[in-house]
Each structure stands twice: as structure tokens, then as C-alpha cells.
Amino acid sequence: MALTHRRVLPALIAFGVCLSLATPALAESRASEAAASREADAQPTPKSGTDHTGKPRVGKASFYHDRFVGRKMANGKPMRAEDDNAASLTLPLGTTARVTNLETGQSTVVTIEDRGPYVDGRIVDLSPSSAEAIGLTREQGLAPVEVAPIEVPLPDGTVKMGAGAAN
């Protein structure tokens, strides 16, 4: 029995050394394959807790600072100040929604293409052109708004008509 242990133990040690040397290379290879796959798909994954109800929400709107113009949004496209895009933490990417300034009554239709805002009480970040369309100025910075989804993409690929579709 002692003879068997003398032969098995070195073999196990050699196997362990080989495995420990191969594991980092294998992990790196898998990580680069996963990253390449994510880039090739370029489809954002909805966060859990995403709101697919289509119900309107009330809160504060802010707008993108100039420093975000040209940066990639969550959907992979660059943020353009003149586009009617917006950011929401809860609405699925690709949702179209009517944003109405509750002080002025002005509204605009936006597409949710990014995630944010990351400040309590704010429910939407608007592109500069969308903010201007509802009368939200840089001097104000914030405005009370209603965000009423028009079309909400569902996980199964279908689209749900939201409360904003009736307007």
C-alpha cells in the first residue's frame, strides 16, 4: 500500500500543477470569448425589475450634461444632443414614451436608449432637444413630468401598448 501512495501522490501533485497552470489561460480565453460575444450581439439585457406595465409615472426630469454628448449609451449608440432620446432606470430600452412637463403642459415623444438618472426622485434624463421641447431650461435644471409609455418592448419580442398610446 505504501508503494501505491508513493506513485499516486507525485502523479496527483503533477496533475494539480498542470491544472493550476492551465486554469488562468482557460479563464482568460473564456472571458475574451464572452466579451466578443457580447459585442457581436450588441443587444442590451434588461435589468430585473424592469417596468413592462405601460403605466404612466410622475417624477422629476433632468437632462444630459454636454459632457455626455458623443458617449455611448446603454444601447451602444452615441448620445446625440439633437435626438429625441432619454434615459430611464425602469423602462426597457427601446420603449417610446410621451414626456409631459406638468408645469407647462408641453410634451414630446422620446425613445429610452440609456440607463439613468442615478439621483433619487428623478425618473428620466432627457436629451437637450427633448428637454427644450417640453420647456425645460438649463437654468431650471429639473421639471416635474409625467412619463407615459407608448410602446413597451417585452422580453418575448412582442410590444405592449402603454398608457401614452391613447394620447
C-alpha positions as CSV (number, residue, x, y, z in Angstrom):
1,M,0.0,0.0,0.0
2,A,2.9,2.4,0.8
3,L,4.2,1.7,-2.7
4,T,0.9,2.8,-4.3
5,H,0.8,6.0,-2.3
6,R,4.4,6.8,-3.4
7,R,3.3,6.5,-7.1
8,V,-0.1,8.2,-6.8
9,L,1.0,11.2,-4.7
10,P,3.6,12.5,-7.3
11,A,1.0,12.0,-10.1
12,L,-1.6,13.9,-8.2
13,I,0.8,16.7,-7.5
14,A,1.9,16.9,-11.1
15,F,-1.8,16.9,-12.2
16,G,-2.5,19.7,-9.8
17,V,0.4,21.8,-11.0
18,C,-0.7,21.3,-14.7
19,L,-4.2,22.3,-13.8
20,S,-3.2,25.4,-11.9
21,L,-1.1,26.5,-14.9
22,A,-3.9,25.9,-17.4
23,T,-6.7,27.5,-15.4
24,P,-5.7,31.2,-15.9
25,A,-5.2,30.7,-19.6
26,L,-8.5,28.9,-19.9
27,A,-10.3,31.6,-17.8
28,E,-8.8,34.4,-19.9
29,S,-9.8,32.6,-23.1
30,R,-13.4,32.2,-21.9
31,A,-13.5,35.8,-20.8
32,S,-12.4,37.1,-24.2
33,E,-14.9,34.8,-25.9
34,A,-17.7,36.1,-23.7
35,A,-16.7,39.7,-24.4
36,A,-16.6,39.2,-28.1
37,S,-20.0,37.5,-28.0
38,R,-21.5,40.4,-26.1
39,E,-20.0,42.9,-28.5
40,A,-21.3,40.9,-31.5
41,D,-24.8,40.7,-30.1
42,A,-24.9,44.4,-29.1
43,Q,-28.3,43.8,-27.6
44,P,-28.8,45.3,-24.1
45,T,-30.0,43.0,-21.4
46,P,-33.0,44.4,-19.4
47,K,-32.3,44.7,-15.7
48,S,-34.5,42.7,-13.3
49,G,-37.3,44.9,-12.0
50,T,-37.8,46.5,-15.4
51,D,-41.3,48.1,-15.7
52,H,-43.2,46.5,-18.6
53,T,-46.7,47.6,-17.3
54,G,-47.0,50.6,-19.6
55,K,-48.4,52.7,-16.8
56,P,-47.5,56.4,-16.6
57,R,-45.1,57.6,-13.8
58,V,-44.7,61.0,-12.3
59,G,-41.4,62.4,-11.1
60,K,-38.6,64.8,-11.9
61,A,-36.9,65.1,-15.3
62,S,-33.4,66.3,-15.8
63,F,-31.3,66.4,-18.9
64,Y,-28.0,65.2,-20.2
65,H,-25.0,67.4,-19.5
66,D,-23.0,68.4,-22.5
67,R,-20.1,66.1,-21.4
68,F,-22.3,63.1,-22.3
69,V,-22.8,64.1,-25.9
70,G,-20.9,61.6,-28.1
71,R,-20.6,59.0,-25.4
72,K,-22.0,55.5,-25.8
73,M,-25.4,55.0,-24.3
74,A,-26.6,51.6,-22.9
75,N,-27.9,50.6,-26.3
76,G,-24.4,51.1,-27.8
77,K,-25.2,54.2,-29.8
78,P,-23.5,57.6,-29.2
79,M,-25.7,60.2,-27.4
80,R,-26.6,63.0,-29.8
81,A,-28.0,66.2,-28.4
82,E,-30.4,66.7,-31.3
83,D,-32.0,63.3,-31.0
84,D,-35.2,62.6,-29.0
85,N,-33.6,60.1,-26.7
86,A,-33.8,59.6,-22.9
87,A,-32.6,57.5,-20.0
88,S,-34.7,55.5,-17.6
89,L,-33.7,53.1,-14.9
90,T,-37.0,51.2,-15.1
91,L,-38.4,51.4,-18.6
92,P,-37.0,48.8,-21.1
93,L,-34.5,50.1,-23.7
94,G,-36.4,50.7,-26.9
95,T,-39.5,52.0,-25.1
96,T,-41.1,55.0,-26.7
97,A,-42.8,57.3,-24.2
98,R,-44.6,60.7,-24.1
99,V,-42.9,63.0,-21.6
100,T,-45.1,65.9,-20.4
101,N,-43.9,68.8,-18.4
102,L,-46.5,69.2,-15.7
103,E,-45.8,72.9,-15.3
104,T,-46.1,73.9,-18.9
105,G,-48.2,71.2,-20.4
106,Q,-45.6,70.8,-23.2
107,S,-44.8,67.2,-24.3
108,T,-42.5,65.3,-26.6
109,V,-42.1,61.7,-27.6
110,V,-38.7,60.1,-26.7
111,T,-37.1,56.7,-27.1
112,I,-35.4,55.1,-24.0
113,E,-31.9,54.4,-25.1
114,D,-29.9,54.7,-21.9
115,R,-29.9,54.0,-18.2
116,G,-30.2,56.7,-15.6
117,P,-30.8,59.1,-13.9
118,Y,-28.9,58.0,-10.8
119,V,-30.4,60.6,-8.5
120,D,-33.4,59.9,-6.2
121,G,-36.6,61.4,-7.3
122,R,-35.6,61.7,-10.9
123,I,-37.3,59.3,-13.3
124,V,-35.9,60.4,-16.7
125,D,-32.9,62.1,-18.2
126,L,-33.7,63.9,-21.5
127,S,-31.5,64.8,-24.4
128,P,-31.1,68.6,-24.8
129,S,-33.5,68.8,-27.7
130,S,-36.2,66.8,-25.8
131,A,-35.7,69.0,-22.7
132,E,-36.1,72.1,-24.9
133,A,-39.3,70.6,-26.5
134,I,-41.0,70.4,-23.1
135,G,-39.8,73.8,-21.9
136,L,-37.1,72.5,-19.5
137,T,-34.2,75.0,-19.5
138,R,-30.7,74.7,-18.2
139,E,-31.5,77.4,-15.6
140,Q,-34.3,75.3,-14.2
141,G,-32.4,72.0,-14.4
142,L,-35.4,70.0,-13.3
143,A,-39.1,69.8,-14.1
144,P,-42.0,67.8,-12.8
145,V,-43.0,65.4,-15.5
146,E,-45.3,62.5,-16.4
147,V,-43.7,59.7,-18.4
148,A,-46.4,57.7,-20.2
149,P,-45.1,54.8,-22.2
150,I,-46.4,54.4,-25.7
151,E,-44.8,51.2,-26.9
152,V,-43.0,48.9,-24.4
153,P,-40.8,46.1,-25.7
154,L,-41.5,42.8,-23.9
155,P,-38.9,40.1,-23.2
156,D,-40.6,37.7,-25.6
157,G,-40.1,40.2,-28.5
158,T,-43.6,41.5,-28.7
159,V,-44.6,45.1,-27.9
160,K,-47.2,46.2,-25.4
161,M,-49.1,49.4,-25.9
162,G,-48.8,51.7,-22.9
163,A,-51.0,54.4,-21.4
164,G,-49.3,57.1,-23.6
165,A,-50.6,55.4,-26.8
166,A,-54.1,56.8,-26.0
167,N,-52.9,60.4,-26.2
